[in-house]
Amino acid sequence: MRKSFLFKTVFLVIVLAAVLAVIVATRPLLSQGRADAAAGSVIPAQAGTQTFFEQFVIGGGPIVWFVLLPMSLIAVYLAVEHCLTIRRKKLLPAGIGGKIVEIIRQFGHGQLEARIAERNDFVSVAVVKAITQGRGDWFRMRNVLAESLQEQAWGLLRRIEWVNLIGNVSPMVGLFGTVFGMIKLFNAIVLAGGQPQPAQLAEGISVALVTTFWGLFIAIPALAIHGVFRNRIEMLVSDAVVEAESIIPEIRRSLKRQKQDEQPKPKQPIRELPVKPVETVHKSLRP
């Protein structure tokens, strides 16, 4: 678990450092272009156009660089990770209930834990926990099995909740950037004495619109991804409950057979030999 978290952190730091390096490398060129435009130099039409990166990344300011852009990278990373981990093939393999039933019939529930302990699917983890904590009580095993399935579902829902959090927070950050850009816009108007040049207003308008764009651009896919994975988890858990219901009767029969084998067999009654009367014994001893 710690290695996985460390790998995720290092990956995000490397990607963010690469993006910031590109931003730092391109800002001098953009500043030079603005200075030439302010000086009144003649710039060709093609040279005056901005690329997508300059308009939607550099033009957004620090709010895009240090907040919204890392949030977008984290959302993409989480979406890819959930696509690889939250799958039916991994969490609920086909015929897993029948395989566990066959193991119980062949070897009994006593050896079931050793044979399926390495599996990480819903049903196997729940069955192992039920046998471990059930203490041979069928009713307790059934309750532990249901609780384990519920706990696994909650664990996955907590994992995808980060995507939902990003989807809900990113529009607020975009709105914050919009307010920040409008404040810069009005400050430019005040500094220009009420008659600012369009170039002086461009920076504030750019920050206001670009941050709103990034906030919506992150929120819409993030909320959609969260809804898709939530429905997938609920469907997988409901199917796992059906698979577990087919295993419970077999565990109960195995427990009954074990109790019958452990019961002591009834002892055979001792047959008493008939006792002859004493007179008969003396008569038989006479010559």
MOSUL-V368747 format. One record per residue. NEAR is the number of other C-alpha atoms within 10 Angstrom. Layout:
near=NEAR
near=NEAR
This chain:
near=6
near=7
near=8
near=8
near=10
near=10
near=12
near=14
near=12
near=11
near=13
near=15
near=13
near=11
near=13
near=17
near=12
near=12
near=16
near=14
near=11
near=13
near=16
near=12
near=11
near=14
near=14
near=11
near=11
near=15
near=11
near=11
near=16
near=13
near=12
near=13
near=14
near=11
near=9
near=8
near=10
near=9
near=11
near=8
near=7
near=7
near=8
near=12
near=10
near=12
near=9
near=10
near=12
near=15
near=14
near=19
near=22
near=21
near=25
near=27
near=19
near=15
near=19
near=25
near=18
near=12
near=13
near=26
near=19
near=17
near=22
near=22
near=15
near=18
near=23
near=16
near=16
near=19
near=18
near=11
near=11
near=16
near=12
near=10
near=12
near=17
near=15
near=15
near=10
near=14
near=19
near=21
near=14
near=12
near=9
near=17
near=20
near=14
near=11
near=23
near=20
near=13
near=15
near=19
near=13
near=10
near=12
near=18
near=24
near=15
near=12
near=19
near=17
near=10
near=14
near=16
near=13
near=11
near=13
near=13
near=18
near=26
near=27
near=26
near=19
near=25
near=29
near=24
near=18
near=24
near=22
near=14
near=14
near=18
near=10
near=18
near=13
near=19
near=12
near=14
near=24
near=22
near=12
near=21
near=27
near=16
near=15
near=20
near=22
near=15
near=13
near=17
near=18
near=13
near=12
near=17
near=16
near=12
near=12
near=20
near=16
near=16
near=27
near=19
near=15
near=20
near=26
near=18
near=16
near=25
near=22
near=16
near=20
near=28
near=18
near=17
near=27
near=23
near=18
near=17
near=25
near=20
near=15
near=20
near=21
near=15
near=14
near=20
near=16
near=12
near=11
near=12
near=8
near=11
near=10
near=15
near=11
near=8
near=11
near=16
near=18
near=16
near=18
near=25
near=19
near=21
near=30
near=26
near=21
near=23
near=32
near=23
near=17
near=24
near=28
near=19
near=17
near=24
near=25
near=14
near=17
near=25
near=17
near=14
near=21
near=21
near=14
near=11
near=21
near=17
near=10
near=14
near=21
near=15
near=12
near=19
near=19
near=13
near=14
near=22
near=17
near=13
near=20
near=25
near=14
near=14
near=21
near=19
near=14
near=18
near=23
near=18
near=16
near=18
near=18
near=13
near=12
near=15
near=11
near=11
near=10
near=9
near=8
near=7
near=8
near=6
near=6
near=6
near=6
near=6
near=6
near=6
near=6
near=6
near=6
near=8
near=8
near=9
near=9
near=9
near=10
near=9
near=9
near=9
near=8
near=6
near=4
